[in-house]
Amino acid sequence: MIQVETIEQYIEELDDNSFAKLRDWFIEFEQSRWEKKIEQDSNAGKLDFLINAGFGTL
């Protein structure tokens, strides 16, 4: 597996256009992972306390 330090070095070598593409991709990727985590937590009942506290009606 590639180490974080190696990835950092590659990122530092990117031109502005490639860096912008990577940044945009990473933002979308991070949001997708967050949404999956929220869905998993919701399905597992970990967020039920929000519904029980009245936040489910927002």
C-alpha positions as CSV (number, residue, x, y, z in Angstrom):
1,M,0.0,0.0,0.0
2,I,1.2,3.5,-0.8
3,Q,2.1,5.5,2.3
4,V,0.6,8.9,2.9
5,E,4.0,10.6,2.6
6,T,4.3,9.2,-1.0
7,I,0.9,10.5,-1.9
8,E,1.8,13.9,-0.4
9,Q,4.9,14.1,-2.6
10,Y,2.9,13.3,-5.7
11,I,0.3,16.0,-4.8
12,E,3.1,18.6,-4.3
13,E,4.2,17.9,-7.9
14,L,0.8,18.5,-9.5
15,D,0.3,21.5,-11.7
16,D,-2.5,23.9,-10.8
17,N,-5.1,22.3,-13.1
18,S,-4.4,18.8,-11.9
19,F,-4.5,19.9,-8.3
20,A,-7.9,21.6,-8.8
21,K,-9.2,18.4,-10.4
22,L,-7.9,16.3,-7.5
23,R,-9.3,18.8,-4.9
24,D,-12.8,18.6,-6.6
25,W,-12.6,14.8,-6.8
26,F,-11.6,14.6,-3.1
27,I,-14.4,16.8,-1.9
28,E,-17.0,14.7,-3.8
29,F,-15.3,11.5,-2.5
30,E,-15.3,12.8,1.1
31,Q,-19.0,13.8,0.9
32,S,-19.9,10.4,-0.5
33,R,-18.1,8.6,2.4
34,W,-19.8,10.9,4.9
35,E,-23.2,10.1,3.4
36,K,-22.6,6.4,3.5
37,K,-21.5,6.6,7.1
38,I,-24.6,8.6,8.1
39,E,-26.8,6.0,6.2
40,Q,-25.0,3.1,8.0
41,D,-25.4,4.8,11.4
42,S,-29.1,5.6,10.7
43,N,-29.8,2.0,9.6
44,A,-28.0,0.7,12.8
45,G,-30.2,3.0,15.0
46,K,-27.3,5.1,16.1
47,L,-29.2,8.3,15.2
48,D,-32.5,7.4,16.8
49,F,-31.8,9.7,19.6
50,L,-32.1,12.6,17.2
51,I,-35.6,11.5,16.1
52,N,-36.5,10.9,19.8
53,A,-35.3,14.4,20.6
54,G,-37.6,16.0,18.0
55,F,-35.0,16.6,15.3
56,G,-36.7,14.2,12.9
57,T,-39.3,16.8,12.0
58,L,-36.9,19.4,10.6
